[in-house]
Amino acid sequence: MGVIVGGCLWWFAWPRSDYVRHVGWAIQQPVPFSHQHHVAGLGIDCRFCHSSVEHSAQASLPPTFTCMTCHSQIWTNAALLAEVRNSLADNRPIVWARVTDLPDYVYFNHSIHVSKGVGCENCHGNVARMPLTYKARTLTMQFCLDCHRDPGPNLRPLANVYDMDWHPDGATPHPADLMRAYHIGGRNLTECSICHR
């Protein structure tokens, strides 16, 4: 009997585990890019590399010439950056491995989320503290629905959307005030365009 119960639990829990979903795993990339060094260390804003995040569904990845803005001046001969230099010389983009890969049937728009005060950290974790980027959250449908059912606690002032170390303080508006300011609510927040076309 114990074996059957254990087997049923394993069958139910295993596919939902962080191990199977690769949460916390650093993904091998063509260049070992460190957000910790570039963001926390050098203070580069997310939007410098992810330039379309405010205006597009996609956050975008930087073209090689963005990397070479700095690396034509510093670390110019570092073996670690050979792929970046080759990419520019050959006029071919670097093919980065996806860290967060949503199913094809999911439509996610970055711009609407950041314009409504959802911080990057809510979904991606504190990327500024990652020496190598890894998937910090499961990003399952349940993860999304939990936020859509009660978005208030996940909102922050627009000035703090890209601040990975932001925490609410006494001056932070109440979640209900943020929801009113961003015009969130007044409809069924759990409906999505995928299920209701």
C-alpha positions in Angstrom: 0.0 0.0 0.0 2.8 2.4 0.9 4.5 1.7 -2.4 1.3 2.6 -4.3 0.8 5.8 -2.3 4.5 6.7 -2.7 4.2 6.0 -6.5 1.1 8.2 -6.8 2.8 11.1 -4.9 5.9 10.8 -7.0 3.8 10.7 -10.2 2.1 13.9 -9.1 5.0 15.8 -7.5 7.9 14.9 -9.8 6.8 16.9 -12.9 6.0 19.9 -10.7 9.4 19.9 -9.0 12.0 22.7 -9.4 14.4 20.1 -10.6 12.3 19.1 -13.6 11.5 22.7 -14.3 15.2 23.7 -14.1 14.6 26.4 -11.5 18.0 27.5 -10.2 20.0 26.0 -13.0 22.5 28.2 -14.8 22.1 27.8 -18.5 25.3 27.4 -20.6 25.7 30.4 -22.9 28.1 31.1 -25.7 29.6 33.9 -23.5 29.4 33.5 -19.7 27.7 36.9 -19.2 27.5 38.1 -15.6 24.5 40.3 -14.7 26.1 40.6 -11.2 29.2 42.3 -12.7 27.4 44.4 -15.2 24.2 45.4 -13.3 25.2 45.3 -9.6 28.9 46.0 -10.1 28.8 48.6 -12.9 25.3 49.9 -12.5 24.1 49.3 -16.0 20.4 49.7 -16.3 18.3 46.8 -17.6 17.1 48.9 -20.5 20.6 49.5 -21.9 20.6 45.9 -23.1 16.9 45.0 -23.1 16.0 48.1 -25.0 12.5 47.2 -26.2 11.2 46.0 -22.8 9.1 49.2 -22.4 7.6 49.3 -25.9 7.3 45.7 -27.0 6.1 42.3 -26.0 9.8 41.1 -26.2 12.4 42.4 -23.8 15.0 41.9 -26.7 18.6 40.8 -26.4 21.4 43.3 -27.2 23.0 43.3 -30.6 26.7 42.7 -30.6 27.6 46.3 -31.2 25.9 47.1 -27.8 28.4 44.9 -26.1 31.2 46.3 -28.1 30.3 49.9 -27.0 32.4 49.1 -24.0 34.4 46.1 -25.0 36.0 47.9 -27.9 37.7 49.9 -25.1 38.1 47.5 -22.2 38.9 43.8 -22.1 39.6 44.1 -25.8 41.8 40.9 -26.0 40.1 38.8 -23.3 39.7 35.2 -24.5 36.4 35.1 -22.6 35.0 37.7 -25.1 36.4 36.0 -28.3 32.8 35.0 -29.3 31.7 38.7 -29.0 34.5 39.9 -31.2 33.9 37.2 -33.7 30.2 38.0 -33.8 31.0 41.6 -34.7 33.7 40.7 -37.2 31.5 38.1 -39.0 28.4 40.3 -38.8 26.4 37.4 -37.2 24.4 37.6 -34.0 25.3 35.7 -30.9 22.8 32.9 -30.3 21.9 32.9 -26.7 20.3 30.0 -25.0 16.8 30.8 -23.6 16.6 30.9 -19.8 12.9 31.4 -19.7 11.0 29.5 -22.4 7.2 29.7 -22.2 5.0 27.3 -24.2 4.1 28.4 -27.7 0.4 28.9 -26.7 1.4 31.6 -24.1 1.4 35.2 -25.2 3.3 37.4 -22.7 3.8 41.1 -23.2 6.7 42.7 -21.2 5.7 46.2 -22.0 2.2 46.1 -20.4 3.7 44.5 -17.2 6.5 47.0 -16.7 4.1 49.9 -17.5 1.8 48.7 -14.8 4.5 48.6 -12.1 5.5 44.9 -12.2 9.2 44.7 -11.4 11.5 42.6 -13.5 12.5 40.8 -10.2 8.9 39.5 -9.7 9.3 37.0 -12.6 13.1 36.8 -13.1 14.4 37.0 -9.6 17.2 39.3 -8.5 19.1 39.1 -11.8 21.6 41.7 -10.5 22.9 39.2 -8.0 23.3 36.3 -10.6 26.9 35.6 -11.6 25.4 33.4 -14.4 21.7 33.8 -15.3 19.3 31.1 -14.2 15.6 30.6 -14.1 14.5 31.9 -10.7 10.7 31.2 -10.8 8.6 28.3 -12.2 6.5 30.7 -14.4 3.8 28.1 -14.5 0.2 29.1 -15.3 -0.5 29.0 -11.6 2.3 31.5 -11.0 0.7 33.9 -13.4 -2.8 33.3 -12.2 -1.8 33.9 -8.5 -0.5 37.3 -9.5 -3.4 38.2 -11.8 -5.9 37.3 -9.0 -4.1 39.6 -6.5 -1.8 41.9 -8.4 -1.5 44.6 -5.7 1.4 43.0 -3.6 3.4 42.6 -6.8 3.2 46.2 -7.9 5.8 49.0 -7.2 6.2 52.6 -8.3 7.3 52.9 -11.9 10.5 54.5 -10.8 11.4 51.2 -9.1 10.4 48.7 -11.8 14.0 48.0 -12.8 15.5 48.2 -9.3 16.4 44.7 -8.3 17.0 45.6 -4.6 13.8 47.6 -4.1 11.6 46.9 -1.1 8.5 48.8 0.0 8.9 51.3 2.8 6.8 53.8 4.6 6.7 56.1 1.5 5.5 53.4 -0.8 1.9 53.8 -1.9 -0.6 51.2 -0.7 -1.1 48.3 -3.2 -4.8 49.5 -3.7 -3.5 53.0 -4.6 -1.0 51.6 -7.1 -3.8 49.5 -8.7 -6.0 52.6 -9.1 -3.0 54.6 -10.4 -2.3 52.0 -13.0 -6.0 51.4 -13.9 -5.8 47.7 -12.8 -9.1 46.1 -11.9 -12.7 46.6 -12.8 -12.8 43.4 -14.7 -12.1 39.7 -14.2 -8.3 39.8 -13.8 -8.0 36.0 -14.2 -9.2 36.0 -17.8 -6.5 35.8 -20.4 -6.6 36.3 -24.1 -5.4 32.7 -24.6 -8.5 31.2 -22.9 -11.1 33.7 -24.1 -10.6 34.4 -27.8 
